[in-house]
Amino acid sequence: MAAAVEAFAERKFGPGGPFHGDTPGAWTDTPGFRGSALVHDAEFKACVALQAQYVLDTFGKFPGTVPTVFIMNYVQAHHLDLDFYDRFFKPGAYLHTHATHMQKWHAAEAQT
């Protein structure tokens, strides 16, 4: 499990990973955003590896008490805060349908 934790940390923080400053992204300050995550130190990785090894040894698989592949279908609906995206993301971070949603679907509510 120690090797799995190391591989996970490398995937997370190494080149091409979601928290590597050189990985492209949609934010206005992508390197700053991606590089702001605290990289896991050796002590933290050792702790995670010890816990994961315990689960593997106890249940004979990892994860231990849920199916290895667990798919949960759901739908999420919300209104985007376009001002937030305009401030912190590059143009194109949301679709035209997001940009026009409030006017198209809720214009009558705004008039009342």
PyMOL commands that set and color helices and strands:
alter all, ss='L'
color gray80, all
select helices_A, chain A and resi 2-13+30-34+42-59+82-88+96-111
alter helices_A, ss='H'
color red, helices_A
deselect
rebuild
show_as cartoon
